[in-house]
């Protein structure tokens, strides 16, 4: 049999074809079989009805479309990866290192073990009824755990993706991450542009520099006020802390969006009393509402950034970035075939509507994939819960195995001086959402969407007339410094969104950095399948990954 023909399963139904190596291979699959069936299907020879077929020897378009679906499915048919968590769930019988928010807790903030057993049963079965049978500690509801086992049909199923194990509860890496969270909380009201002159920023840099396993950016082996709370991708250390794509006015069709935002009043943090902390771990609603600042401001400090990532729409930041690039006339990827076409331009494919539609499309599998990691693999506790363990260790009420790097941190002592507890001051009244910490939803969607934007646009293009927010956030001022490129500012945008959740107190650094990589992997798989479907003659999308390597998809 010609190996281009679709084999059958003995009933006349075609089975999946061999994996397609190139788009040409995909188009070849089943061509001969489809052409042979045209006359039998229509009662006469092939007709010039171009809407029904490709220009491929008369093969019916419907058959070729079916073949492409089979080839794409075959491409994603890979062995399940080994999923590895950090072992804390098995290591601590009282589940002190695992996510338990919303369940009944004792007065130490430790979960009811029968409830946790019911929770594990629901995770294992995936049964709606088993989830409904879990006793809850208050009105707080788990955030959509069944999304983690939904199926995805483009770009790779969630079960095909994996992340490295999260840092363990007692590790030096977790210690460095929670100390960074405390310093982020203490510095929420300091403008990013004023870190160089702020004493607490200097203290934070010195404290993080002495952490034995802190994975944040360093210069000359130390954290500095200039690198404080920055991300690890190319672009994160260049220019202002905030990406241009969070400041520039945005042309939304015939409308223009002013990027000044509603932020919160300075100095107001939440969950700093033990009674509030314990009630919220049990699922109670927050006792106090947030207090908005009546004056709209451009993002200029951690409190502003925290509030931005508190109520943003899933892919809002990346839609804004795309619209800004359209408005600036930014060139498309250097491999874009329409850059040199004499007669055509992109639109429904490789043009603005195409970019907008698949930017939204990739956000959905990104979210579902990270939900699989959160609920069904890692179940890492949130920083607010870890801080409760720190509080009990330092007050002598429980001997939790917290690393000494936390116990000796000036940030933890400053939190106690301000609030009378060792709890982590939270930016949101409700604290973290009711789903596990690792990986991070915001960061995964950021990684996926920013990767698409780097594929669509020329990432080396320099942004004209960059700006920086004034320390009071009331105006934008001209920025003078190293050139800011599309790729660098997109990377920075992803880090801003991911790390903004850390500044709010609801995520850890590794949640952000590892989930950006997960989102990038999702986007690459997504683009690989998109490439199979296009008729344009082009080499594929070439761009720079977060780790600095170049790739063509």
ZAKELO-673263 format. One record per residue (C-alpha): x, y, z; residue number from 1; residue in one letter. Coordinates in nm, 4 decimals. Each point is the difference from the previous one (the first is absolute). Last residue first. Layout:
// ZAKELO-673263
((X Y Z) NUM A) ...
***
This chain:
// ZAKELO-673263
((0.8506 2.7294 1.5156) 553 X) ((0.3439 0.1557 -0.0252) 552 X) ((0.1888 0.0318 0.3274) 551 X) ((0.2679 0.2269 0.1428) 550 X) ((0.1334 -0.0533 0.3521) 549 X) ((-0.0090 0.2813 0.2580) 548 X) ((-0.1613 -0.1939 0.2878) 547 X) ((-0.3331 0.1744 -0.0575) 546 X) ((-0.0049 -0.1197 -0.3601) 545 X) ((0.1125 0.2161 -0.2891) 544 X) ((-0.1999 0.0073 -0.3241) 543 X) ((-0.0355 -0.1573 -0.3454) 542 X) ((-0.3497 -0.0794 -0.1301) 541 X) ((-0.0211 -0.2379 -0.2917) 540 X) ((0.1910 -0.0376 -0.3250) 539 X) ((-0.2661 0.1560 -0.2186) 538 X) ((-0.2197 -0.0824 -0.2989) 537 X) ((-0.3520 0.0733 0.1168) 536 X) ((-0.2526 -0.2841 -0.0049) 535 X) ((-0.0408 -0.0254 0.3805) 534 X) ((-0.1284 -0.3025 0.1912) 533 X) ((0.3274 -0.1671 0.0975) 532 X) ((0.1357 0.3312 0.1313) 531 X) ((-0.2884 0.0193 0.2460) 530 X) ((0.1051 -0.3390 0.1382) 529 X) ((0.3533 0.1187 0.0702) 528 X) ((-0.1351 0.3272 0.1350) 527 X) ((-0.1974 -0.1826 0.2719) 526 X) ((0.2980 -0.2145 0.0948) 525 X) ((0.2126 0.3138 0.0308) 524 X) ((-0.2743 0.1741 0.1987) 523 X) ((-0.0289 -0.2837 0.2531) 522 X) ((0.3780 -0.0063 0.0474) 521 X) ((0.0039 0.3762 0.0624) 520 X) ((-0.2801 -0.0341 0.2538) 519 X) ((0.1987 -0.2636 0.1907) 518 X) ((0.3106 0.2189 -0.0075) 517 X) ((-0.1929 0.2953 0.1449) 516 X) ((-0.1313 -0.2476 0.2577) 515 X) ((0.3488 -0.0814 0.1253) 514 X) ((0.0929 0.3638 0.0612) 513 X) ((-0.3271 0.1067 0.1626) 512 X) ((-0.0735 -0.2913 0.2321) 511 X) ((0.3734 -0.0048 0.0753) 510 X) ((-0.0263 0.3553 0.1370) 509 X) ((-0.2904 -0.0911 0.2320) 508 X) ((-0.3641 0.1041 -0.0345) 507 X) ((-0.2849 0.1755 0.1883) 506 X) ((0.1934 0.2740 0.1791) 505 X) ((-0.1058 0.2936 -0.2206) 504 X) ((0.3667 0.0395 -0.0952) 503 X) ((-0.0061 -0.3635 -0.1105) 502 X) ((-0.2997 0.0669 -0.2270) 501 X) ((0.1901 0.2921 -0.1507) 500 X) ((0.2803 -0.2464 -0.0666) 499 X) ((-0.2008 -0.1755 -0.2723) 498 X) ((-0.1533 0.3145 -0.1518) 497 X) ((0.3238 0.1960 0.0064) 496 X) ((0.1974 -0.3020 -0.1205) 495 X) ((-0.2193 -0.0428 -0.3092) 494 X) ((0.0215 0.3733 -0.0698) 493 X) ((0.3786 -0.0147 0.0363) 492 X) ((0.0184 -0.2704 -0.2645) 491 X) ((-0.2182 0.2161 -0.2243) 490 X) ((0.2248 0.2991 0.0748) 489 X) ((0.3115 -0.1934 -0.0981) 488 X) ((-0.1520 -0.1370 -0.3180) 487 X) ((-0.1394 0.3340 -0.1176) 486 X) ((0.3289 0.1735 0.0701) 485 X) ((0.0858 0.2678 0.2555) 484 X) ((0.3136 0.1967 -0.0803) 483 X) ((0.2254 0.0801 0.2951) 482 X) ((-0.0825 0.3162 0.1939) 481 X) ((-0.2120 0.3113 -0.0054) 480 X) ((-0.3687 -0.0429 0.0788) 479 X) ((-0.2370 0.2909 -0.0631) 478 X) ((-0.2472 0.0603 0.2861) 477 X) ((-0.3425 -0.1483 0.0582) 476 X) ((-0.2356 0.1682 0.2430) 475 X) ((-0.1976 -0.0416 0.3213) 474 X) ((0.1795 -0.3111 0.1259) 473 X) ((0.1448 0.1832 0.3025) 472 X) ((0.3554 -0.1142 -0.0795) 471 X) ((-0.0420 0.1105 -0.3646) 470 X) ((-0.0634 -0.2864 -0.2390) 469 X) ((0.2645 -0.0768 -0.2640) 468 X) ((-0.0186 0.0568 -0.3757) 467 X) ((0.1303 -0.1353 -0.3300) 466 X) ((-0.0068 0.2203 -0.3122) 465 X) ((0.0409 -0.2675 -0.2682) 464 X) ((0.0168 -0.3732 0.0771) 463 X) ((0.3020 -0.1647 -0.1607) 462 X) ((-0.0727 -0.2906 -0.2369) 461 X) ((0.2006 -0.3130 0.0867) 460 X) ((-0.3131 -0.2008 0.0873) 459 X) ((-0.1387 0.0249 -0.3525) 458 X) ((-0.3624 -0.0894 0.0704) 457 X) ((-0.2152 -0.3139 -0.0281) 456 X) ((0.2304 -0.2532 0.1675) 455 X) ((0.0856 0.2372 0.2846) 454 X) ((-0.3747 0.0569 0.0422) 453 X) ((-0.0623 -0.3748 0.0143) 452 X) ((0.2665 -0.0443 0.2684) 451 X) ((-0.1547 0.2871 0.1963) 450 X) ((-0.3342 -0.1813 -0.0033) 449 X) ((0.1326 -0.3350 0.1243) 448 X) ((0.2339 0.1314 0.2688) 447 X) ((-0.2594 0.2456 0.1292) 446 X) ((-0.2669 -0.2722 0.0095) 445 X) ((0.2373 -0.2120 0.2073) 444 X) ((0.0948 0.2921 0.2246) 443 X) ((-0.3589 0.0992 0.0763) 442 X) ((-0.0975 -0.3592 0.0740) 441 X) ((0.2936 -0.0674 0.2315) 440 X) ((0.1381 -0.3481 0.0360) 439 X) ((0.0033 -0.0687 0.2914) 438 X) ((-0.2136 0.1942 0.2502) 437 X) ((-0.3001 -0.2216 0.0648) 436 X) ((-0.3563 0.1237 -0.0575) 435 X) ((-0.2319 0.2113 0.2099) 434 X) ((0.1330 0.3448 -0.0877) 433 X) ((0.2634 0.1611 0.2225) 432 X) ((-0.0749 0.2656 0.2573) 431 X) ((-0.3656 0.0987 0.0302) 430 X) ((0.0756 0.3639 0.0864) 429 X) ((0.2637 0.0160 -0.2762) 428 X) ((0.3422 0.1625 0.0519) 427 X) ((0.1031 -0.2481 0.2684) 426 X) ((0.2309 0.0607 0.2971) 425 X) ((0.1818 -0.3312 0.0631) 424 X) ((-0.0501 -0.1159 0.3572) 423 X) ((0.2673 0.0465 0.2670) 422 X) ((-0.2451 0.1772 0.2275) 421 X) ((-0.0083 0.3343 0.1842) 420 X) ((-0.0755 0.2011 -0.3153) 419 X) ((0.2843 0.2415 -0.0722) 418 X) ((0.2690 -0.1431 0.2273) 417 X) ((-0.0947 -0.3563 -0.0965) 416 X) ((0.0327 0.0798 -0.3710) 415 X) ((0.3361 0.1615 0.0752) 414 X) ((0.1189 -0.3194 0.1703) 413 X) ((-0.0998 -0.2097 -0.3016) 412 X) ((0.1838 0.2412 -0.2297) 411 X) ((0.3108 -0.0058 0.2207) 410 X) ((0.0409 -0.3684 -0.0776) 409 X) ((0.1500 -0.2367 0.2560) 408 X) ((-0.2993 -0.2353 0.0255) 407 X) ((-0.0358 -0.0114 -0.3770) 406 X) ((0.3608 -0.1018 -0.0719) 405 X) ((-0.0330 -0.2490 0.2881) 404 X) ((-0.2215 -0.2272 -0.2103) 403 X) ((-0.3477 -0.0736 0.1389) 402 X) ((-0.0462 -0.3538 0.1326) 401 X) ((-0.3141 0.0742 0.2088) 400 X) ((0.0456 -0.0118 0.3766) 399 X) ((-0.3377 0.1411 0.1018) 398 X) ((-0.1136 0.2606 0.2558) 397 X) ((0.3465 0.1513 0.0489) 396 X) ((-0.0906 0.3488 -0.1245) 395 X) ((0.2656 -0.0243 -0.2726) 394 X) ((-0.1122 -0.3444 -0.1157) 393 X) ((-0.3669 0.0905 0.0148) 392 X) ((0.0499 0.3143 -0.2077) 391 X) ((0.2175 -0.1824 -0.2537) 390 X) ((-0.2742 -0.2638 -0.0429) 389 X) ((-0.2499 0.2809 -0.0626) 388 X) ((0.2439 0.1445 -0.2509) 387 X) ((-0.0169 -0.3311 -0.1876) 386 X) ((-0.3777 0.0416 -0.0228) 385 X) ((0.0332 0.3544 -0.1419) 384 X) ((0.2657 -0.1226 -0.2445) 383 X) ((-0.2494 -0.2472 -0.1520) 382 X) ((0.0314 -0.3756 0.0469) 381 X) ((0.1082 -0.2186 -0.2907) 380 X) ((-0.2529 -0.2450 -0.1399) 379 X) ((0.2643 -0.1375 -0.2405) 378 X) ((-0.1399 -0.2551 -0.2466) 377 X) ((-0.3797 -0.0143 -0.0450) 376 X) ((-0.1162 0.3363 0.1311) 375 X) ((0.2628 0.2489 -0.1053) 374 X) ((0.1585 -0.1838 -0.2932) 373 X) ((-0.3383 -0.0751 -0.1592) 372 X) ((-0.1034 0.3612 0.0571) 371 X) ((0.3183 0.0997 -0.1824) 370 X) ((-0.1171 -0.1867 -0.3082) 369 X) ((-0.3544 0.1357 0.0114) 368 X) ((0.1247 0.3584 0.0195) 367 X) ((0.2446 -0.0400 -0.2859) 366 X) ((-0.2612 -0.1897 -0.2026) 365 X) ((-0.2302 0.3052 0.0270) 364 X) ((0.2608 0.2737 -0.0494) 363 X) ((0.1029 -0.1448 -0.3379) 362 X) ((-0.3327 0.0957 -0.1606) 361 X) ((0.0100 0.3636 0.1104) 360 X) ((0.3306 0.0618 -0.1747) 359 X) ((-0.1375 -0.2213 -0.2783) 358 X) ((-0.2743 0.2494 -0.0778) 357 X) ((0.2000 0.3206 0.0266) 356 X) ((0.2863 -0.1183 -0.2203) 355 X) ((-0.2406 -0.1277 -0.2645) 354 X) ((-0.1940 0.3265 -0.0017) 353 X) ((0.3300 0.1920 -0.0403) 352 X) ((0.1468 -0.2095 -0.2836) 351 X) ((0.1743 -0.3359 -0.0337) 350 X) ((-0.3264 -0.1680 -0.1061) 349 X) ((-0.3360 0.1770 -0.0039) 348 X) ((0.1897 0.3160 -0.0963) 347 X) ((0.3405 -0.0221 -0.1639) 346 X) ((0.0905 0.2039 -0.3058) 345 X) ((0.0181 -0.0970 -0.3648) 344 X) ((0.1250 0.1084 -0.3456) 343 X) ((0.3733 0.0787 0.0148) 342 X) ((0.0697 -0.2077 0.3123) 341 X) ((0.3200 0.0900 0.1831) 340 X) ((-0.1290 0.0717 0.3523) 339 X) ((-0.2846 -0.2416 -0.0740) 338 X) ((0.2289 -0.2995 0.0472) 337 X) ((0.0513 0.0788 0.3724) 336 X) ((0.3471 -0.1381 0.0789) 335 X) ((0.1228 0.3341 0.1388) 334 X) ((-0.2880 -0.0033 0.2467) 333 X) ((-0.2358 0.2953 -0.0438) 332 X) ((0.0997 0.3645 -0.0017) 331 X) ((-0.1307 0.2348 0.2722) 330 X) ((-0.2413 0.2598 -0.1375) 329 X) ((-0.0233 0.1722 0.3376) 328 X) ((-0.3757 -0.0576 0.0156) 327 X) ((0.0351 -0.3692 -0.0858) 326 X) ((0.2670 -0.0336 0.2680) 325 X) ((-0.2266 0.1692 0.2551) 324 X) ((-0.2873 -0.2306 -0.0977) 323 X) ((0.2214 -0.3065 0.0489) 322 X) ((0.1191 0.1223 0.3393) 321 X) ((-0.3577 0.0692 0.1142) 320 X) ((-0.1081 -0.3486 -0.1110) 319 X) ((0.3003 -0.1303 0.1913) 318 X) ((-0.0930 0.1715 0.3265) 317 X) ((-0.3662 -0.1009 -0.0303) 316 X) ((0.0623 -0.3727 -0.0450) 315 X) ((-0.2036 -0.1277 0.2987) 314 X) ((-0.1861 0.3183 0.0977) 313 X) ((0.1722 0.2049 0.2695) 312 X) ((-0.1470 0.0215 0.3516) 311 X) ((0.2856 -0.0684 0.2396) 310 X) ((0.2815 0.0351 -0.2539) 309 X) ((-0.0556 0.3767 -0.0147) 308 X) ((-0.0476 0.0159 0.3779) 307 X) ((0.3391 -0.1534 0.0647) 306 X) ((0.1649 0.2288 -0.2573) 305 X) ((-0.1380 0.3061 0.1763) 304 X) ((0.1091 -0.1267 0.3406) 303 X) ((0.3438 -0.0882 -0.1333) 302 X) ((0.0769 0.3468 -0.1277) 301 X) ((-0.0380 0.2361 -0.2972) 300 X) ((-0.2948 -0.1213 -0.2046) 299 X) ((-0.1591 0.3092 -0.1536) 298 X) ((-0.2501 0.1621 0.2323) 297 X) ((-0.3738 0.0576 0.0390) 296 X) ((-0.0799 0.2122 0.3090) 295 X) ((-0.2712 -0.1223 0.2393) 294 X) ((0.2374 -0.2559 0.1556) 293 X) ((-0.2100 -0.3065 0.0689) 292 X) ((-0.0381 -0.1447 0.3516) 291 X) ((-0.0260 -0.3804 -0.0009) 290 X) ((-0.2826 -0.1547 0.1979) 289 X) ((0.0399 -0.1290 0.3554) 288 X) ((-0.1106 -0.3255 0.1668) 287 X) ((0.1161 -0.2240 -0.2852) 286 X) ((-0.2384 -0.2878 -0.0767) 285 X) ((0.0510 -0.3209 0.2000) 284 X) ((0.1646 -0.2984 -0.1680) 283 X) ((0.1808 -0.1644 0.2897) 282 X) ((0.3279 0.1626 -0.1043) 281 X) ((-0.1919 0.3305 0.0039) 280 X) ((-0.1086 -0.0501 0.3595) 279 X) ((0.3553 -0.0883 0.1051) 278 X) ((0.1542 0.3099 -0.1588) 277 X) ((-0.2662 0.2329 0.1393) 276 X) ((0.0475 -0.1344 0.3529) 275 X) ((0.3794 0.0149 -0.0361) 274 X) ((-0.0032 0.3668 -0.0904) 273 X) ((0.2010 0.1003 -0.3083) 272 X) ((-0.2542 -0.1362 -0.2484) 271 X) ((-0.0101 0.3285 -0.1948) 270 X) ((0.2110 0.2979 -0.0980) 269 X) ((-0.0886 0.3710 -0.0186) 268 X) ((0.3068 0.2247 -0.0121) 267 X) ((-0.0818 0.1691 -0.3276) 266 X) ((-0.3606 0.0227 -0.1229) 265 X) ((-0.0790 -0.2299 -0.2905) 264 X) ((0.0276 0.0454 -0.3775) 263 X) ((-0.2420 0.0975 -0.2746) 262 X) ((0.2025 0.0172 -0.3188) 261 X) ((0.1610 0.2519 -0.2354) 260 X) ((0.0464 -0.1744 -0.3334) 259 X) ((-0.2221 0.2320 -0.2034) 258 X) ((-0.1725 -0.2212 -0.2578) 257 X) ((-0.0682 0.1523 -0.3418) 256 X) ((-0.3077 -0.0935 -0.1991) 255 X) ((-0.0481 -0.0397 -0.3747) 254 X) ((0.1633 -0.3421 0.0102) 253 X) ((0.1491 -0.0420 0.3463) 252 X) ((0.2976 0.2352 -0.0295) 251 X) ((0.1965 -0.0437 0.3211) 250 X) ((0.1736 0.2737 0.1937) 249 X) ((0.3445 -0.1141 0.1091) 248 X) ((0.0526 -0.1022 0.3614) 247 X) ((-0.0314 -0.3767 0.0430) 246 X) ((0.1517 -0.0792 -0.3415) 245 X) ((0.3007 0.2160 0.0850) 244 X) ((0.0937 -0.2683 0.2501) 243 X) ((0.0390 0.0942 0.3665) 242 X) ((0.3399 -0.0216 0.1733) 241 X) ((0.1416 0.2764 -0.2163) 240 X) ((0.2894 -0.0651 -0.2397) 239 X) ((0.1783 -0.3281 -0.0588) 238 X) ((0.0120 -0.2642 0.2750) 237 X) ((-0.3136 -0.1872 -0.1073) 236 X) ((0.0854 0.0232 -0.3694) 235 X) ((0.1398 -0.3517 -0.0394) 234 X) ((-0.1818 -0.2135 0.2571) 233 X) ((0.0752 -0.0418 0.3722) 232 X) ((-0.2589 0.2201 0.1650) 231 X) ((0.0518 0.2991 0.2244) 230 X) ((-0.0860 0.0141 0.3710) 229 X) ((0.3170 0.1995 0.0827) 228 X) ((0.2410 0.0242 -0.2936) 227 X) ((0.0779 0.3741 0.0331) 226 X) ((-0.0243 -0.0158 0.3809) 225 X) ((0.2768 -0.2603 -0.0195) 224 X) ((-0.0013 -0.3784 0.0396) 223 X) ((0.3505 -0.1376 0.0245) 222 X) ((0.2327 -0.2288 -0.1959) 221 X) ((0.1437 0.2741 -0.2187) 220 X) ((-0.3515 0.0924 -0.1085) 219 X) ((-0.2794 -0.2240 0.1234) 218 X) ((-0.3417 -0.0931 -0.1347) 217 X) ((-0.2223 -0.2211 0.2203) 216 X) ((0.0696 -0.3636 0.0826) 215 X) ((0.0692 0.0321 0.3745) 214 X) ((0.1745 -0.3085 0.1387) 213 X) ((0.2243 0.0970 0.2947) 212 X) ((-0.1763 0.3304 0.0648) 211 X) ((0.2720 0.2590 0.0745) 210 X) ((-0.0758 0.2001 -0.3152) 209 X) ((-0.3708 0.0010 0.0876) 208 X) ((0.0731 0.1863 0.3237) 207 X) ((0.2334 0.2503 -0.1679) 206 X) ((-0.2489 0.0769 -0.2782) 205 X) ((-0.2817 0.0358 0.2537) 204 X) ((0.2087 0.2334 0.2155) 203 X) ((0.0780 0.2178 -0.3032) 202 X) ((-0.3695 0.0082 -0.0875) 201 X) ((-0.0739 0.0870 0.3629) 200 X) ((0.2394 0.2933 -0.0134) 199 X) ((-0.1539 0.1484 -0.3143) 198 X) ((0.2224 0.2010 -0.2354) 197 X) ((0.0515 -0.2610 -0.2745) 196 X) ((-0.3551 -0.1302 0.0470) 195 X) ((-0.1472 0.3354 -0.1023) 194 X) ((-0.0933 -0.0815 -0.3615) 193 X) ((-0.1981 -0.3042 0.1151) 192 X) ((-0.2129 0.2337 0.2118) 191 X) ((-0.0226 -0.1064 0.3641) 190 X) ((-0.3504 -0.0954 0.1166) 189 X) ((0.0360 -0.3758 -0.0328) 188 X) ((0.3424 -0.0072 0.1707) 187 X) ((-0.0937 -0.1965 0.3151) 186 X) ((-0.2095 -0.2455 -0.2008) 185 X) ((0.2783 -0.0642 -0.2513) 184 X) ((0.2406 -0.0464 0.2922) 183 X) ((-0.2242 -0.2679 0.1496) 182 X) ((-0.0369 -0.1770 -0.3367) 181 X) ((0.3790 0.0053 -0.0480) 180 X) ((0.0356 -0.1688 0.3391) 179 X) ((-0.2539 -0.2594 -0.1180) 178 X) ((0.2075 -0.0755 -0.3108) 177 X) ((0.3331 -0.0214 0.1777) 176 X) ((-0.1441 -0.2423 0.2545) 175 X) ((-0.1639 -0.2091 -0.2722) 174 X) ((0.3430 -0.0315 -0.1628) 173 X) ((0.1651 -0.0827 0.3334) 172 X) ((-0.2288 -0.3020 0.0230) 171 X) ((-0.2423 -0.0928 0.2783) 170 X) ((-0.3193 0.0129 -0.2059) 169 X) ((0.1504 -0.1518 -0.3139) 168 X) ((0.0640 0.2004 -0.3160) 167 X) ((-0.2525 -0.0799 -0.2735) 166 X) ((0.0643 -0.3065 -0.2140) 165 X) ((0.0983 0.0760 -0.3573) 164 X) ((-0.2911 0.0655 -0.2311) 163 X) ((-0.1975 -0.2330 -0.2293) 162 X) ((-0.2064 -0.0100 -0.3156) 161 X) ((-0.1641 -0.2945 -0.1778) 160 X) ((-0.2863 -0.0210 0.2539) 159 X) ((-0.1053 0.3507 -0.0976) 158 X) ((-0.0581 -0.1167 -0.3615) 157 X) ((0.2275 0.1471 -0.2652) 156 X) ((-0.0319 0.2935 -0.2366) 155 X) ((-0.3571 -0.0422 -0.1182) 154 X) ((-0.2525 -0.2519 0.1291) 153 X) ((0.0007 0.0756 0.3735) 152 X) ((-0.1793 -0.2334 0.2421) 151 X) ((-0.1387 0.1073 0.3372) 150 X) ((0.1842 -0.1579 0.2949) 149 X) ((0.1322 0.3203 0.1569) 148 X) ((-0.3265 0.1806 -0.0662) 147 X) ((-0.1543 -0.2384 0.2550) 146 X) ((0.1697 0.1942 0.2807) 145 X) ((-0.2110 0.3127 -0.0722) 144 X) ((0.1017 0.2367 0.2813) 143 X) ((-0.0970 -0.1708 0.3259) 142 X) ((-0.2861 0.1902 0.1637) 141 X) ((0.0175 0.2317 0.3051) 140 X) ((-0.3217 -0.0151 0.2046) 139 X) ((0.1654 -0.1503 0.3078) 138 X) ((0.1985 -0.3011 0.1212) 137 X) ((-0.1101 -0.2390 -0.2734) 136 X) ((-0.0813 -0.3694 0.0295) 135 X) ((0.0803 -0.1771 -0.3317) 134 X) ((-0.3075 -0.1838 -0.1378) 133 X) ((-0.0483 0.2279 -0.3027) 132 X) ((0.3491 -0.0874 -0.1226) 131 X) ((-0.0825 -0.3692 0.0261) 130 X) ((-0.3258 0.0646 -0.1875) 129 X) ((0.1768 0.1674 -0.2922) 128 X) ((0.2308 -0.3004 -0.0263) 127 X) ((0.3600 0.0561 -0.1059) 126 X) ((0.0742 -0.3241 0.1836) 125 X) ((0.3473 0.0716 0.1388) 124 X) ((-0.0540 0.3686 0.0663) 123 X) ((-0.3340 -0.0739 0.1662) 122 X) ((0.1595 -0.2660 0.2225) 121 X) ((0.2831 0.2381 0.0899) 120 X) ((-0.2566 0.2584 0.1151) 119 X) ((-0.1837 -0.2609 0.2073) 118 X) ((0.3309 -0.0849 0.1685) 117 X) ((0.0618 0.3704 0.0595) 116 X) ((-0.3377 0.0257 0.1684) 115 X) ((0.0780 -0.2979 0.2235) 114 X) ((0.3325 0.1736 0.0870) 113 X) ((-0.1538 0.3302 0.1122) 112 X) ((0.2556 0.2556 -0.1154) 111 X) ((0.2560 0.1715 0.2203) 110 X) ((-0.0538 0.3715 0.0684) 109 X) ((0.1286 -0.0266 0.3552) 108 X) ((-0.3559 0.0390 0.1311) 107 X) ((-0.1200 -0.3010 -0.1996) 106 X) ((-0.0928 0.0281 -0.3672) 105 X) ((-0.3146 -0.0793 -0.2041) 104 X) ((0.0636 0.0305 -0.3760) 103 X) ((0.0021 0.3295 -0.1945) 102 X) ((0.3769 0.0127 -0.0368) 101 X) ((0.1744 -0.3380 0.0250) 100 X) ((0.3003 0.0171 -0.2355) 99 X) ((0.2855 -0.2196 0.1231) 98 X) ((0.3042 0.0360 0.2255) 97 X) ((-0.1852 -0.0323 0.3321) 96 X) ((-0.1722 -0.3184 -0.1219) 95 X) ((-0.0161 -0.1481 0.3567) 94 X) ((0.1668 -0.3158 -0.1348) 93 X) ((0.2955 0.2092 -0.1237) 92 X) ((0.2299 -0.1771 -0.2477) 91 X) ((-0.2775 -0.1427 -0.2181) 90 X) ((-0.1414 0.3425 -0.0912) 89 X) ((0.3476 0.1531 0.0068) 88 X) ((0.1316 -0.2296 -0.2740) 87 X) ((0.1079 0.2793 -0.2341) 86 X) ((-0.2197 -0.1112 -0.2875) 85 X) ((0.1069 -0.2093 -0.2974) 84 X) ((-0.2063 -0.0676 -0.3139) 83 X) ((0.1707 -0.2475 -0.2315) 82 X) ((-0.1006 0.0915 -0.3519) 81 X) ((-0.2877 -0.1860 -0.1685) 80 X) ((0.1272 -0.1607 -0.3167) 79 X) ((-0.0658 0.2029 -0.3156) 78 X) ((-0.3006 0.0235 -0.2273) 77 X) ((0.0183 0.3732 -0.0742) 76 X) ((0.1326 -0.0571 -0.3528) 75 X) ((-0.2594 -0.2706 -0.0598) 74 X) ((-0.2786 0.2416 0.0838) 73 X) ((0.1448 0.2557 -0.2409) 72 X) ((0.0255 -0.2657 -0.2719) 71 X) ((-0.3579 -0.1115 0.0606) 70 X) ((-0.1271 0.3544 -0.0156) 69 X) ((0.1997 0.0585 -0.3171) 68 X) ((-0.1463 -0.3126 -0.1577) 67 X) ((-0.3506 0.1230 0.0743) 66 X) ((0.0775 0.3304 -0.1701) 65 X) ((0.1363 -0.1957 -0.2946) 64 X) ((-0.3181 -0.2043 -0.0234) 63 X) ((-0.2222 0.3086 0.0150) 62 X) ((0.2140 0.1715 -0.2642) 61 X) ((-0.0587 -0.2767 -0.2519) 60 X) ((0.3121 -0.1011 -0.1915) 59 X) ((-0.0060 0.1277 -0.3588) 58 X) ((0.3712 -0.0216 -0.0645) 57 X) ((0.0871 0.2327 0.2864) 56 X) ((-0.1439 0.3502 -0.0614) 55 X) ((-0.1780 -0.0135 0.3303) 54 X) ((-0.3617 -0.1038 -0.0019) 53 X) ((-0.3613 0.0970 0.0468) 52 X) ((0.0249 0.3794 -0.0388) 51 X) ((0.1845 -0.0506 -0.3271) 50 X) ((-0.2959 -0.1533 -0.1755) 49 X) ((0.1751 -0.0744 -0.3299) 48 X) ((-0.1566 -0.3428 -0.0411) 47 X) ((0.1499 -0.3450 0.0469) 46 X) ((-0.1669 -0.2749 -0.1998) 45 X) ((-0.3580 -0.1133 0.0281) 44 X) ((-0.2377 -0.1781 0.2375) 43 X) ((0.0914 0.2205 0.2934) 42 X) ((0.1204 -0.2571 0.2528) 41 X) ((0.1190 -0.2683 -0.2403) 40 X) ((0.1749 0.2594 -0.2141) 39 X) ((0.1743 0.1608 0.2970) 38 X) ((0.1101 -0.3253 0.1648) 37 X) ((0.3218 -0.0483 -0.1945) 36 X) ((0.1048 0.3540 0.0789) 35 X) ((-0.0530 -0.0579 0.3725) 34 X) ((0.2015 -0.3218 0.0019) 33 X) ((0.2853 0.1586 -0.1927) 32 X) ((0.0094 0.3052 0.2248) 31 X) ((-0.0283 -0.2007 0.3238) 30 X) ((0.3049 0.1505 0.1652) 29 X) ((0.1811 0.2137 -0.2554) 28 X) ((-0.1230 0.3219 0.1602) 27 X) ((0.1420 -0.1018 0.3365) 26 X) ((0.3347 -0.0944 -0.1543) 25 X) ((0.0158 0.3422 -0.1646) 24 X) ((-0.0574 0.1607 0.3404) 23 X) ((0.3066 -0.1804 0.1266) 22 X) ((0.0862 -0.3066 0.2082) 21 X) ((-0.3496 -0.1420 0.0133) 20 X) ((-0.0411 -0.2787 0.2529) 19 X) ((-0.1403 -0.3143 -0.1601) 18 X) ((-0.3702 0.0126 -0.0831) 17 X) ((-0.2752 -0.0605 0.2566) 16 X) ((-0.2507 -0.2622 -0.1098) 15 X) ((-0.2423 0.0247 -0.2884) 14 X) ((-0.3402 -0.1696 0.0297) 13 X) ((-0.0637 -0.2808 -0.2499) 12 X) ((-0.0793 -0.2508 0.2680) 11 X) ((0.3399 -0.1692 0.0012) 10 X) ((0.1726 0.2846 0.1871) 9 X) ((0.0995 0.1854 -0.3132) 8 X) ((0.3348 0.1325 -0.1214) 7 X) ((0.0125 0.3537 -0.1420) 6 X) ((0.1911 -0.0007 -0.3242) 5 X) ((0.3397 0.1703 -0.0207) 4 X) ((0.1732 -0.3255 0.0889) 3 X) ((-0.1094 -0.1470 -0.3340) 2 X) ((-0.1179 -0.3509 0.0780) 1 X) 
***
